[in-house]
């Protein structure tokens, strides 16, 4: 559940909440927005937190490089 609360400074705080018994508990304070644009960014962050939608980096790791770095970490290549 998402909660938007007006702060004393006039900003809108965005928080991720969960129910615990009869109470709402703050899981994470995402941030405070002073403009509609900032609020949109915070709500997009909340959507990603709620759905687990995370960006994935697309890169390749070469087998030779990986093996060489493992050998240097374990000391297997040193004699």
BAPAMAR-752614 format. One record per atom (N, C-alpha, C): residue number from 1; chain; x, y, z. Coordinates in steps of 0.05 Angstrom, whole numbers. Layout:
REM residues N
> pado  vopa  east  north  up
> NUM  A  X  Y  Z $
...
REM end
This chain:
REM residues 79
> pado  vopa  east  north  up
> 1  A  17  -23  0 $
> 1  A  0  0  0 $
> 1  A  18  25  0 $
> 2  A  10  46  -13 $
> 2  A  25  70  -15 $
> 2  A  10  92  0 $
> 3  A  25  108  15 $
> 3  A  13  130  30 $
> 3  A  27  156  21 $
> 4  A  11  176  15 $
> 4  A  21  203  9 $
> 4  A  11  221  32 $
> 5  A  30  235  45 $
> 5  A  24  251  68 $
> 5  A  35  279  64 $
> 6  A  20  300  70 $
> 6  A  30  327  69 $
> 6  A  47  332  94 $
> 7  A  72  342  89 $
> 7  A  90  347  112 $
> 7  A  86  376  121 $
> 8  A  99  383  144 $
> 8  A  97  410  155 $
> 8  A  109  431  136 $
> 9  A  128  423  119 $
> 9  A  140  442  101 $
> 9  A  124  446  75 $
> 10  A  102  430  73 $
> 10  A  85  432  49 $
> 10  A  91  412  27 $
> 11  A  112  396  31 $
> 11  A  119  375  12 $
> 11  A  100  351  16 $
> 12  A  101  333  -3 $
> 12  A  85  308  -1 $
> 12  A  104  285  3 $
> 13  A  102  272  26 $
> 13  A  119  249  32 $
> 13  A  106  224  20 $
> 14  A  122  207  8 $
> 14  A  112  182  -4 $
> 14  A  124  159  11 $
> 15  A  107  141  22 $
> 15  A  116  119  38 $
> 15  A  103  93  29 $
> 16  A  118  71  31 $
> 16  A  107  44  26 $
> 16  A  99  33  54 $
> 17  A  74  24  55 $
> 17  A  63  15  80 $
> 17  A  55  -15  79 $
> 18  A  52  -27  102 $
> 18  A  40  -54  103 $
> 18  A  23  -56  128 $
> 19  A  4  -74  128 $
> 19  A  -13  -78  151 $
> 19  A  0  -97  171 $
> 20  A  -1  -90  196 $
> 20  A  9  -108  217 $
> 20  A  -13  -108  238 $
> 21  A  -29  -129  238 $
> 21  A  -53  -129  255 $
> 21  A  -72  -108  246 $
> 22  A  -79  -89  264 $
> 22  A  -97  -68  257 $
> 22  A  -82  -42  250 $
> 23  A  -56  -43  250 $
> 23  A  -40  -19  246 $
> 23  A  -27  -19  219 $
> 24  A  -22  5  208 $
> 24  A  -6  9  184 $
> 24  A  23  15  193 $
> 25  A  42  1  182 $
> 25  A  70  4  189 $
> 25  A  85  14  165 $
> 26  A  103  34  169 $
> 26  A  119  44  146 $
> 26  A  141  23  140 $
> 27  A  141  14  116 $
> 27  A  162  -5  107 $
> 27  A  186  11  96 $
> 28  A  180  32  80 $
> 28  A  202  48  69 $
> 28  A  191  76  63 $
> 29  A  207  96  71 $
> 29  A  201  124  63 $
> 29  A  216  128  37 $
> 30  A  201  133  15 $
> 30  A  213  135  -11 $
> 30  A  224  163  -15 $
> 31  A  211  183  -5 $
> 31  A  221  211  -8 $
> 31  A  199  231  -5 $
> 32  A  207  256  -8 $
> 32  A  188  278  -6 $
> 32  A  189  294  -32 $
> 33  A  166  302  -42 $
> 33  A  164  317  -67 $
> 33  A  153  345  -62 $
> 34  A  165  364  -76 $
> 34  A  156  392  -74 $
> 34  A  141  400  -99 $
> 35  A  143  385  -121 $
> 35  A  129  391  -146 $
> 35  A  115  366  -156 $
> 36  A  97  370  -176 $
> 36  A  83  347  -188 $
> 36  A  103  329  -202 $
> 37  A  124  340  -214 $
> 37  A  144  324  -228 $
> 37  A  159  306  -208 $
> 38  A  167  317  -186 $
> 38  A  181  301  -165 $
> 38  A  162  279  -154 $
> 39  A  137  286  -151 $
> 39  A  117  266  -141 $
> 39  A  115  243  -161 $
> 40  A  114  249  -187 $
> 40  A  113  229  -208 $
> 40  A  137  210  -206 $
> 41  A  161  221  -202 $
> 41  A  185  205  -200 $
> 41  A  183  186  -176 $
> 42  A  174  197  -153 $
> 42  A  172  181  -129 $
> 42  A  152  158  -132 $
> 43  A  129  165  -145 $
> 43  A  109  144  -149 $
> 43  A  119  122  -168 $
> 44  A  136  130  -187 $
> 44  A  148  109  -205 $
> 44  A  167  92  -189 $
> 45  A  182  103  -170 $
> 45  A  199  87  -153 $
> 45  A  183  67  -137 $
> 46  A  160  77  -126 $
> 46  A  142  60  -110 $
> 46  A  132  37  -127 $
> 47  A  124  43  -152 $
> 47  A  115  22  -170 $
> 47  A  136  0  -174 $
> 48  A  161  9  -177 $
> 48  A  182  -10  -181 $
> 48  A  188  -27  -156 $
> 49  A  186  -14  -133 $
> 49  A  189  -29  -108 $
> 49  A  167  -49  -105 $
> 50  A  142  -41  -110 $
> 50  A  119  -58  -106 $
> 50  A  118  -82  -126 $
> 51  A  127  -78  -151 $
> 51  A  126  -99  -170 $
> 51  A  152  -114  -173 $
> 52  A  173  -104  -160 $
> 52  A  199  -117  -163 $
> 52  A  211  -113  -190 $
> 53  A  201  -93  -205 $
> 53  A  210  -88  -233 $
> 53  A  236  -72  -232 $
> 54  A  258  -86  -236 $
> 54  A  284  -74  -236 $
> 54  A  297  -76  -263 $
> 55  A  312  -55  -270 $
> 55  A  326  -56  -295 $
> 55  A  348  -76  -294 $
> 56  A  355  -88  -317 $
> 56  A  376  -108  -319 $
> 56  A  397  -97  -337 $
> 57  A  422  -99  -328 $
> 57  A  444  -91  -345 $
> 57  A  451  -113  -364 $
> 58  A  455  -107  -389 $
> 58  A  461  -127  -409 $
> 58  A  491  -125  -416 $
> 59  A  506  -144  -406 $
> 59  A  534  -145  -413 $
> 59  A  544  -174  -413 $
> 60  A  566  -179  -426 $
> 60  A  577  -206  -428 $
> 60  A  602  -208  -411 $
> 61  A  606  -232  -400 $
> 61  A  630  -237  -385 $
> 61  A  644  -260  -400 $
> 62  A  669  -255  -408 $
> 62  A  683  -276  -423 $
> 62  A  692  -298  -403 $
> 63  A  692  -323  -412 $
> 63  A  700  -345  -396 $
> 63  A  729  -344  -387 $
> 64  A  746  -334  -405 $
> 64  A  775  -332  -399 $
> 64  A  780  -312  -377 $
> 65  A  767  -289  -379 $
> 65  A  771  -268  -360 $
> 65  A  761  -277  -333 $
> 66  A  737  -290  -333 $
> 66  A  725  -300  -308 $
> 66  A  744  -320  -295 $
> 67  A  754  -339  -310 $
> 67  A  771  -360  -299 $
> 67  A  797  -348  -288 $
> 68  A  808  -329  -303 $
> 68  A  833  -317  -294 $
> 68  A  829  -301  -268 $
> 69  A  807  -287  -266 $
> 69  A  802  -272  -241 $
> 69  A  797  -291  -218 $
> 70  A  784  -314  -222 $
> 70  A  780  -333  -201 $
> 70  A  806  -345  -192 $
> 71  A  824  -351  -211 $
> 71  A  850  -362  -204 $
> 71  A  866  -342  -187 $
> 72  A  864  -316  -194 $
> 72  A  880  -297  -179 $
> 72  A  868  -294  -151 $
> 73  A  842  -297  -148 $
> 73  A  830  -295  -121 $
> 73  A  837  -318  -104 $
> 74  A  838  -342  -115 $
> 74  A  843  -366  -100 $
> 74  A  873  -372  -97 $
> 75  A  890  -358  -113 $
> 75  A  919  -363  -112 $
> 75  A  927  -388  -127 $
> 76  A  908  -398  -143 $
> 76  A  914  -423  -158 $
> 76  A  935  -419  -180 $
> 77  A  937  -395  -190 $
> 77  A  956  -390  -212 $
> 77  A  984  -384  -201 $
> 78  A  987  -378  -175 $
> 78  A  1013  -371  -165 $
> 78  A  1029  -396  -158 $
> 79  A  1055  -396  -164 $
> 79  A  1072  -418  -157 $
> 79  A  1098  -409  -146 $
REM end
